[in-house]
Amino acid sequence: MRRFPSGQTFIPLASEWNDIADAVDFCKALKAQRQQGQLKPNANVGLVLIRNDSGSDQNRFAVLGIYGVVISPNDNQLEFQNMPALAVGMPAAAQYGRFVVLAEPIVNGSFGYAHITGVVPVQVSIVAVEYDYADITAGETYLTADIAGAARIIYKDDESVPGTQWCYVVLNETSIPRLYKATSAPFAGEITIKALQSNGSTIGSDLVVKVVT
């Protein structure tokens, strides 16, 4: 951002004014957290500061996909290093394995805290009772159980009945390998694959891997 001597008249650019507005929102969010005595991010609770870019207000425990960062190293390297802040929105296939669970209600466009690691209650669509892992549901704010995923289910409200229910999950704990499906024939020693879901459909971005013979 440009700097001016004290007393000099200037007309700010729209991008500069938007940066100022983001900084003000950021500070207000931190002040509100201190006043309310709510949890702060640290290594024990696994919280991270996020900005709700989903297009609508979101409730506590909503699942949102990670789309990027609020402040990049090019914007401000010191702020990037001192206070990680993620831009999150409605989950899509590209956010498979990259999501947070909101720790509080957050108005659209505002800052707040979300769980990124650790044990957290969240709603999970249990499509088969034997599935013990879960990941994002495209276009929804709950998880869907599967044979693998970025969240391990450690408690189901009802072990015997499929359907959307409250569960305890451990975020970012994947201990079984993900299954993949080839989406192209081998060519020049490489092949394209995609992550495979339990229903046989693929999800996520194409991955190019080397073919070893």
N, C-alpha and C positions, 0 to 999 in steps of 0.2 A: 504494500500500500504506500502511496505517496506521502511525503512529509513536507510540512510548510512551516516557515518561521512564525513565531507568535505575532498575532495581529494582522497577518496577511489574509486578504479576502480570497476565497476559492469556491469553486462549484464542484461538489463531489460527483464522481461517476456513479452510475447505478450499481455497478459491481462493488464499489467501495462502500456505498450505503448499505447494501445487502450484507456485506461482511460485518459492518458495525451492528446491524440488527441481529445477526447470528450470535455475535459476541455478547450482546445484551441479554438475549434469550438464554444463552449458556450460563451467564452469571446469575440470572434470576432463578434458574433451575437449581444451581448449587445453593443459593440462599434459602430457597424453599425447603430443600432437603435438611439443611442445618436447623431451621426453625421447627420443622416437624419432627426432628429427632429420628428420622428414618435411617435405615442401613446405608452405610457408605461402602464403595467398592474397595475390596482388599483381597488378599490371597485366600482368605478363609471362606468368604461367602460367595466368591465367584461372580461379582456384579461388574457390569460395565455401563458407562454412560452411553445413551443412544438418543438419536433424533427420530421421531416418528414421521416417516415420509410415506405412510401407507395410503394417505388420502382420506382417512377418517379417524375419529377418536377410537382408542383401543382400551380394552379392559385389562385389569391385572391377569396375568397368566396367559395372555394371548401370545401365540407363536408368530414371530415375524422373521423374514429372511434378511440376511446381511447383504447389502448392495454396495457398500463401500465405506469410506471414512468421512467424517464431517470436516476435519482439517487435515490436509495432506502435508507431507514433508515440504512440498514446493510452496504451499501456502504459508506455513509457519513451522519450521522444523522443531523449534523448542516446544511449542504447544503440542505438536504431534507426539513428541517423546514424553512429555510430562503428564498428559491427560488423554488417553485413548478415548475416542468417541466415534461410534459407528452410526452410519445412516442405514436405517432398516425400513422395509416395506412389506407388502403382501408377498408371501412365498410363491415362487415359481420354480419350474424344474431346475433352473440354473442354480437355485439356492439349496439344492440337496446337500445335506451335511453342514450347511452354513446358516444357522438360525439362532435366535435368542428367545427367551421366555420372559415377558415383561414382569417386573417385580412390583409394579404399581400402575394404576390407570394413567395413560398419557394422551393428551390432546394432540390432534394432528398438527404437525409442524413444530411441536414442542419437545423439550428434552426431558429425560427421566432415566431411571435405571432398569436394567434387565439382567436376568441370569444368563450366563454363558457357559458356566461349568457348575458341577455339584449336583446335589439332590434337590429336586423341585417338583411340586405338584403341577400337573398339567392334564388337559383333556386329550385322550388318545382314542382314535377309532380302531377298535379291536376287530380286525377282519377274520382272524383265526386265533383261538385261545392259546395255541402253542407258540405263537410268535412272542419273543421276549425283547425285541428291539423296535425302534420307531424312528421316523424322520418326518420331514415336512409333508404337508398336503397342499398341492398347488391351488392357490386361490382361497385357502381357508386358514384359520388361525388356530387349528389344532393339529396334533401329530397323527400319523397313521402307522399302526403296527406292521412290521414286516420281518423277514428272516434276518435282516441286518439293518443297521442305521446308526446315526450319530448319538442316539439316546438309548440307554438300556433300561428296560422296564423292570423295576424291582418290587412293585406292588400294583395289583389290579383290584378295583373295587369289587368286581365279580369275576372270579376265575373261570366260570363256566359259560357265560353268556357273551356272545359277540355284540358289538355296538360301541358307541362313543361313551366313554366313562372316565372318571377321574382316576389318575394313576400317579404313583411316584416314579420318576425316572432319574437316571444319572446322566447328565448332559456330557457330550463329548467323550463317551466311553464306548468305543467299538472294539470288540474283542474277537469277532468272527469275521472271516474274509467276505467281502462283497462279491456277489456273482455278477459276471459281465457277459454280454452277448455281442458277437461279432456283427458289425453293420456294413462290412465291406470285405471283399476277397483280398487275400494277401497280394501286395504289389510292392516291388522293389524292397523286399525285406521288412515291410511294415503292414499293419492291419489296424482298422478303426473299430473301436468297441464302445459300448455304452453300458451303464449300470442297469441291472435287470431287477425288476420287481417281482413279487411273489405271483402276481396275476399274469406274468409273461410279457408285460409291456416294459419298455425301456424308459429311463429317466436321466436327466442331466445332460451335460455336454459330451460331445464326441471326444474320445481319447485315442491318440495314436501311439501304438506300442510296437516295439521291435519283435520280429518273429525269429526265434532261435531254433535252428534245426540241428 
